[in-house]
């Protein structure tokens, strides 16, 4: 017999938020992520996922602020820097986008973020910039 699902667990709420986000229900996902964060404020996965939902809604500054918080909480995690670069690029803040992407690339020893940035649609509006092109050369 399977154990009962407990909606009072932050993991369950985070998973529910992720399902809603994948369905394009970003506002609902944010509400669920907030409930998970109310239970466990240091739940980095929920904070990151909420930030992704904010980006999807075009709430770039809100997402960037959350990524800043994540960077402070998890200084060795590269992904918030990359995602912050996406937010900056989407909000047409070229210098900030390049600086944040440079940080992600410098901290990553696998070239994963260079490869991701080459095709990531979040960088579409800065892809032609010479500094962006130079940054993606391994």
N, C-alpha and C positions, 0 to 999 in steps of 0.2 A: 504494500500500500504506500502510495506517495505521500510525503508530508504535506500538510496544508500550506498554502502560500500565505505569508504574513505580510500584508501591505504596510506594516509598521517598520519594516526593515528598509534601510536606505538602499541596499543593493537591488531590491525588488523595484523600488521607485526609479532608480537609475535605469534599470532595464526597460521599465515602462516608458520612461522619457525617451530612451533611444528608439523604441518601436514607434512612438508617436513622431519623432523627428524623421525617421525613415519614411513615414507616411506623408510627410510634408506638413504635419500639424505642429508647426514650430511654437506657436503661442501656448498650446496645450503642453508641449514638451517642456517649455520653460517653467510652467507652473509646477509640473511634476519634479523637475530638477530642483526647483526652489524648496519643495517639500523634503526632498532628500537632503538638501544642504541644511535645512532647519534641524534635521535629525543629527546630521554629522557635518558640521561646517568645514571640516578639513578634507572632505571627500573630493579629491582632485578630479576624478573621472566625471563626476556630476558637474563640477565647475567648468571643465573643459567642454563637455557636451552642451552645456547651456550656452557657452560662448559660440560654439559652432551654430547653434540655432539662432543666436542673435545676428551672426554674419548672414545667415540665410534670409533673415528679415530686413537686412539692410541697416541694422542698428550697429554700425561699425564702431563708433566711439564706445558704446557700452561693451561690446565684445573686446575691444582693445584694453579697456580698463580691467576686465576680468583676466585677460591674458597677463597683464602686468602683475596682478595679484598671484596668479599661478606661478609666474617666474620667481617671485619672492618666496613662495612656499616650497617650490621644487626647483632650486637653482641649477641642478644638474640635468633636468629634463629639457631636451632640445625642442620637443614639439610645440610648447607654448610660444617659443620665439618664432618658429616657422609660421604658426597660425596667426600670431600678431602681425607678421609681415604680410600675410594674406589680407588681414583687416586694413592695414595701412595702404596696401595696393588698391584694394577695392574703394577706399575713400580718397584715392588719388594723392596720397602723401608719399611721393616718390622717395625722398631722402630717408624718411623713417622706415619705409618698406625695405629699402636696400640695406640699411643699417641692421634691421632686425633679421633679415634673411642672411646677411653676412655672419651675424652671431650664430645662427642655426647651423650654417655651413661649417663654420670654424669649430664648433663644439661636436659636430658629427664626424666620426671617423670612417663612415661607410659610403659617403657620397649619396646617401639616400635622399637627402633634401635637395641636392643639385638635380637629381633625376626627377624628383617630384615637381620641382619648380619649372622644369622645362615644358611640362604639359599641363600644369595646373591652371585652370581657367580663371582663378582668382587673380593671376598676374597678367591677364590678357591686355589690360590697358597700359601696362608698362613694359610689355615684352619687347617692344621696339627700341627701348632706351639703351644707349650704348653701355651705360654702367650696369644695367641688368644683364645684358649679353656677356659682358666681361666677368661678372660675378659667377656665371654658370659654367665658366671654363674650368675643368678640374685641374 
